[in-house]
Amino acid sequence: MTAMLSRLVLLASLFASPAALGATFPDRNVTIVVTSAAGALTDTLSRAVAQRLSEMWKQAVIVENRGGAGYSIAAQSVMRAEHDGYTLLASETNFYTTQPHLHAEGNLAYDAEKDFVPIAGYGTIPTALLVNPSVPVNSVSDLIALAKEKPGTLTFGTAGVGTALHIAELELENLTGIKITAVHYRGAAPALSDVIAGHIDAVIMGPSVALSSVSAGRLKMLALGSEKRVPQFPDVPTIAETVPGYEASVSFGLFATAGTPADIIKKVNADVQMVITDPEFQKKYLEPFAVQPVPGPLEAFAEYLRNDSTKWGRVIKAANVKIE
């Protein structure tokens, strides 16, 4: 009788409807694999969201950091797991919008649109141009002049080839005609650490984790990559004030593998939206870092990413950057 009952339970689970799966999800631990090193804003936001989801779901939500290889290490890890919603990917959205443009067809370890489904965005933040105080510049125009005077001698940190930091740097090169040297790291946090230490000159990244170093004088924030000045930093100019047309932001979001039941994706989307729209959460995690909202509904978030992909595809093509 016990064996028969076990078989019946197994059959019931196999034939459970997507709606039923969504209603019972999650009934065990969920893992969020983060594409960045610990300490980067992707990691900070993911851990904050994970804590709230854990409280909401009454299940542990475990965060794992798997940075490197331009998001591919984390992406492949998630692809190897069961496509059931219990292993999710948290990333800068560039893994979905820029990496496919950098690789010849078939050379990337994943196909963003075929292998992953956008679930929900955490938000977006304008990049900041940050330099070590020893670099003899105090404005974007100063930096451009120095780069033109000494082509290739300025060093900029990135979180890896094709990451948001790298693409923001490429856009600056494209629009100004300067040549700078990219130094690639396994995440934004180690790149920033080397700017502070003076091992490299500059980085273009979301300013959140750098603000304390800016206040302490260990970094200079020359400008922001937003289209217009940000209320939280009214005295900081935009790069576009010197370089018309420049705009670079970093967006963050959660993705599932293709084949994940639709009702689970809808549930996670709704629950993440509930977390990030909570006023208390926004006041603690979003507003201090100038994180702005991105479209919340599933299709609206997907359309947001498609538009971003079109823009950065043009930048990458103009820069003639390819990863072989």
C-alpha positions as CSV (number, residue, x, y, z in Angstrom):
1,M,0.0,0.0,0.0
2,T,2.8,2.4,0.8
3,A,4.6,1.7,-2.5
4,M,1.3,2.2,-4.4
5,L,0.7,5.5,-2.5
6,S,4.2,6.7,-3.4
7,R,3.6,6.0,-7.1
8,L,0.3,7.9,-7.0
9,V,1.9,10.9,-5.4
10,L,4.7,10.8,-8.0
11,L,2.2,10.6,-10.9
12,A,0.2,13.5,-9.4
13,S,3.3,15.7,-9.3
14,L,4.1,14.8,-12.9
15,F,0.7,15.8,-14.1
16,A,0.2,18.9,-11.9
17,S,-0.9,21.9,-13.8
18,P,1.3,25.0,-14.1
19,A,-1.2,26.9,-11.9
20,A,-0.8,24.3,-9.2
21,L,2.9,24.5,-9.4
22,G,2.8,28.3,-9.1
23,A,0.5,28.0,-6.1
24,T,2.8,25.7,-4.2
25,F,6.1,27.4,-5.2
26,P,8.4,27.4,-3.3
27,D,8.2,24.4,-1.1
28,R,12.0,24.2,-0.5
29,N,15.1,26.3,-0.7
30,V,15.6,28.7,-3.6
31,T,19.1,29.6,-4.9
32,I,19.9,32.9,-6.6
33,V,23.2,32.8,-8.5
34,V,24.7,36.3,-8.8
35,T,27.0,37.2,-11.7
36,S,29.1,39.7,-9.6
37,A,31.6,39.4,-6.8
38,A,30.4,40.1,-3.3
39,G,30.0,43.8,-2.5
40,A,28.9,45.0,-6.0
41,L,25.4,46.5,-6.2
42,T,24.1,43.4,-8.1
43,D,25.1,41.4,-5.0
44,T,23.8,44.0,-2.5
45,L,20.4,44.3,-4.2
46,S,20.1,40.5,-4.7
47,R,20.7,39.8,-1.0
48,A,18.2,42.4,0.1
49,V,15.6,41.0,-2.3
50,A,16.4,37.5,-1.3
51,Q,15.9,38.3,2.4
52,R,12.5,39.8,1.7
53,L,11.5,36.8,-0.5
54,S,12.6,34.4,2.2
55,E,10.4,36.1,4.7
56,M,7.5,36.1,2.2
57,W,7.9,32.5,1.1
58,K,8.9,31.0,4.5
59,Q,11.8,29.3,2.7
60,A,15.5,30.0,2.6
61,V,16.7,32.0,-0.4
62,I,20.4,31.3,-0.8
63,V,22.6,33.7,-2.7
64,E,25.7,32.4,-4.4
65,N,28.4,34.6,-6.1
66,R,29.8,33.3,-9.4
67,G,31.4,36.2,-11.1
68,G,33.7,36.1,-14.1
69,A,33.9,35.3,-17.8
70,G,31.5,38.2,-18.6
71,Y,28.5,36.6,-16.8
72,S,29.0,33.1,-18.4
73,I,30.2,31.3,-15.3
74,A,27.0,32.2,-13.4
75,A,24.8,31.7,-16.5
76,Q,26.1,28.2,-17.2
77,S,25.7,27.2,-13.5
78,V,22.0,28.2,-13.6
79,M,21.5,26.4,-17.0
80,R,22.9,23.2,-15.5
81,A,20.3,23.2,-12.7
82,E,16.7,22.0,-13.1
83,H,14.5,24.4,-15.0
84,D,12.0,24.6,-12.2
85,G,12.4,28.1,-10.8
86,Y,14.4,26.9,-7.8
87,T,17.7,28.2,-9.3
88,L,17.5,31.8,-10.6
89,L,20.1,34.2,-12.1
90,A,20.6,37.7,-10.7
91,S,22.7,39.9,-13.0
92,E,23.4,43.2,-14.6
93,T,21.1,43.1,-17.5
94,N,24.0,43.4,-19.9
95,F,24.4,39.6,-19.8
96,Y,21.2,39.6,-21.8
97,T,21.5,42.9,-23.8
98,T,25.2,43.2,-24.7
99,Q,27.0,39.9,-24.5
100,P,25.1,38.4,-27.5
101,H,26.5,41.3,-29.7
102,L,30.1,40.6,-28.6
103,H,30.3,37.0,-29.7
104,A,30.1,35.3,-33.1
105,E,27.0,33.1,-33.3
106,G,27.5,29.9,-31.4
107,N,30.6,31.2,-29.5
108,L,28.8,32.3,-26.4
109,A,28.2,29.7,-23.7
110,Y,24.5,30.6,-23.7
111,D,21.8,32.1,-25.9
112,A,20.3,34.8,-23.9
113,E,16.9,34.9,-25.6
114,K,16.5,31.1,-26.0
115,D,18.0,30.0,-22.7
116,F,16.7,32.6,-20.3
117,V,13.4,34.4,-19.5
118,P,13.5,37.9,-17.9
119,I,11.5,37.7,-14.6
120,A,11.8,41.1,-12.9
121,G,14.0,44.2,-12.7
122,Y,15.4,45.5,-9.5
123,G,16.1,48.9,-10.9
124,T,18.6,51.0,-12.9
125,I,21.3,53.4,-11.9
126,P,23.3,55.9,-13.9
127,T,27.0,55.1,-14.1
128,A,29.5,57.5,-12.5
129,L,33.0,58.4,-13.9
130,L,35.3,57.8,-10.9
131,V,39.0,58.4,-10.9
132,N,41.8,58.1,-8.4
133,P,42.7,61.5,-6.8
134,S,46.3,61.2,-8.2
135,V,45.0,61.4,-11.8
136,P,45.5,65.1,-12.7
137,V,41.9,65.7,-13.9
138,N,38.9,67.5,-12.3
139,S,36.3,67.2,-15.1
140,V,35.3,65.2,-18.1
141,S,36.9,67.7,-20.4
142,D,40.2,67.4,-18.4
143,L,40.1,63.6,-18.8
144,I,39.4,63.7,-22.5
145,A,42.3,66.2,-23.0
146,L,44.7,63.9,-21.0
147,A,43.6,60.9,-23.0
148,K,44.2,62.7,-26.3
149,E,47.6,63.9,-25.1
150,K,48.7,60.4,-24.0
151,P,46.6,57.9,-26.0
152,G,46.2,54.5,-24.3
153,T,48.0,55.5,-21.1
154,L,44.8,56.0,-19.0
155,T,43.6,52.7,-17.5
156,F,40.0,51.9,-16.9
157,G,38.7,49.0,-14.8
158,T,35.8,46.8,-16.0
159,A,33.9,43.9,-14.5
160,G,34.9,41.8,-17.6
161,V,34.8,42.0,-21.3
162,G,31.4,43.1,-22.5
163,T,30.0,43.9,-19.0
164,A,28.2,47.2,-18.3
165,L,31.4,48.9,-17.1
166,H,33.2,47.9,-20.3
167,I,30.4,49.0,-22.6
168,A,30.1,52.4,-20.8
169,E,33.8,52.9,-21.3
170,L,33.5,51.9,-25.0
171,E,30.7,54.5,-25.5
172,L,32.9,57.2,-24.1
173,E,35.7,56.2,-26.5
174,N,33.3,56.1,-29.5
175,L,31.9,59.6,-28.8
176,T,35.1,61.3,-28.1
177,G,37.7,59.6,-30.2
178,I,40.0,58.9,-27.2
179,K,41.9,55.7,-26.7
180,I,42.1,54.2,-23.2
181,T,43.3,50.8,-21.9
182,A,40.7,48.5,-20.4
183,V,41.7,46.3,-17.4
184,H,39.3,43.5,-16.9
185,Y,38.4,42.1,-13.4
186,R,36.0,39.5,-12.2
187,G,33.4,42.0,-10.9
188,A,33.0,45.7,-10.3
189,A,34.1,45.5,-6.7
190,P,37.7,44.4,-7.4
191,A,38.0,47.0,-10.2
192,L,36.9,49.7,-7.8
193,S,39.3,48.6,-5.2
194,D,42.2,48.9,-7.6
195,V,41.1,52.4,-8.6
196,I,41.1,53.4,-4.9
197,A,44.5,51.8,-4.4
198,G,45.9,53.6,-7.4
199,H,46.7,50.5,-9.4
200,I,44.5,51.8,-12.3
201,D,43.2,55.3,-13.0
202,A,39.5,55.1,-13.4
203,V,36.2,53.2,-13.7
204,I,32.7,53.9,-15.0
205,M,30.2,52.1,-12.8
206,G,27.2,52.6,-10.6
207,P,28.3,54.9,-7.8
208,S,26.5,53.3,-4.9
209,V,29.3,51.3,-3.4
210,A,31.8,54.1,-4.1
211,L,30.0,56.9,-2.3
212,S,31.8,56.4,1.1
213,S,35.2,56.5,-0.7
214,V,34.1,59.7,-2.6
215,S,33.1,61.3,0.7
216,A,36.5,60.3,2.3
217,G,38.5,61.8,-0.6
218,R,39.8,58.4,-1.8
219,L,38.0,58.9,-5.2
220,K,36.9,61.7,-7.4
221,M,33.4,61.5,-9.0
222,L,33.7,63.6,-12.1
223,A,30.3,63.1,-13.7
224,L,27.3,60.8,-14.1
225,G,26.1,58.9,-17.1
226,S,22.5,60.0,-16.8
227,E,20.7,62.1,-19.4
228,K,20.1,64.8,-16.8
229,R,21.4,65.6,-13.3
230,V,20.3,63.2,-10.6
231,P,18.5,64.8,-7.6
232,Q,20.6,62.9,-5.1
233,F,23.8,64.5,-6.7
234,P,22.7,67.9,-7.9
235,D,26.2,69.3,-8.0
236,V,27.6,66.4,-10.1
237,P,27.5,67.2,-13.9
238,T,26.5,64.6,-16.4
239,I,29.0,63.3,-19.0
240,A,26.5,64.4,-21.6
241,E,27.1,68.0,-20.6
242,T,30.6,67.6,-22.1
243,V,29.9,64.7,-24.5
244,P,26.5,65.2,-26.1
245,G,24.6,62.0,-26.6
246,Y,26.4,60.0,-23.9
247,E,24.1,58.0,-21.6
248,A,25.0,54.9,-19.7
249,S,23.2,53.2,-16.9
250,V,23.4,49.8,-15.2
251,S,20.2,47.8,-14.8
252,F,19.8,44.8,-12.5
253,G,17.3,42.0,-12.7
254,L,16.3,38.4,-12.1
255,F,16.1,35.7,-14.8
256,A,15.0,32.1,-15.0
257,T,15.9,29.4,-17.4
258,A,13.7,28.8,-20.4
259,G,11.3,26.0,-19.6
260,T,10.5,27.2,-16.1
261,P,6.7,26.9,-15.6
262,A,5.0,30.1,-16.6
263,D,3.0,30.4,-13.3
264,I,6.2,30.2,-11.3
265,I,7.7,33.0,-13.4
266,K,4.5,35.1,-12.9
267,K,4.6,34.4,-9.1
268,V,8.3,35.4,-8.8
269,N,7.7,38.5,-10.9
270,A,4.7,39.6,-8.7
271,D,6.6,38.9,-5.5
272,V,9.7,40.7,-6.5
273,Q,7.6,43.7,-7.6
274,M,6.0,43.7,-4.2
275,V,9.4,43.8,-2.6
276,I,11.0,46.6,-4.6
277,T,7.9,48.8,-4.6
278,D,7.6,48.6,-0.8
279,P,8.4,52.2,0.5
280,E,10.5,50.9,3.3
281,F,12.6,48.8,0.9
282,Q,13.0,51.7,-1.5
283,K,14.1,54.1,1.3
284,K,16.7,51.7,2.6
285,Y,18.1,50.1,-0.6
286,L,17.1,52.2,-3.7
287,E,16.9,55.9,-2.9
288,P,20.3,56.3,-1.2
289,F,22.0,54.9,-4.3
290,A,19.9,56.8,-6.9
291,V,18.4,53.5,-8.2
292,Q,15.5,54.3,-10.4
293,P,12.6,51.9,-11.3
294,V,12.4,49.8,-14.4
295,P,9.1,48.5,-16.0
296,G,7.6,45.9,-13.7
297,P,5.2,43.7,-15.7
298,L,6.8,40.7,-17.4
299,E,6.3,41.8,-21.0
300,A,7.2,45.5,-20.2
301,F,10.5,44.4,-18.6
302,A,11.2,42.2,-21.6
303,E,10.6,45.1,-24.0
304,Y,12.8,47.3,-21.9
305,L,15.6,44.8,-22.4
306,R,15.0,44.5,-26.1
307,N,15.3,48.3,-26.5
308,D,18.5,48.3,-24.5
309,S,19.9,45.5,-26.6
310,T,19.3,47.5,-29.8
311,K,21.1,50.5,-28.4
312,W,24.2,48.7,-27.1
313,G,24.3,46.6,-30.2
314,R,25.0,49.8,-32.2
315,V,27.7,50.9,-29.7
316,I,29.5,47.5,-29.9
317,K,29.3,47.5,-33.7
318,A,30.8,51.0,-33.9
319,A,33.6,50.0,-31.5
320,N,34.3,46.9,-33.6
321,V,34.7,44.8,-30.4
322,K,34.5,41.0,-30.7
323,I,35.3,38.2,-28.3
324,E,36.7,35.3,-30.3
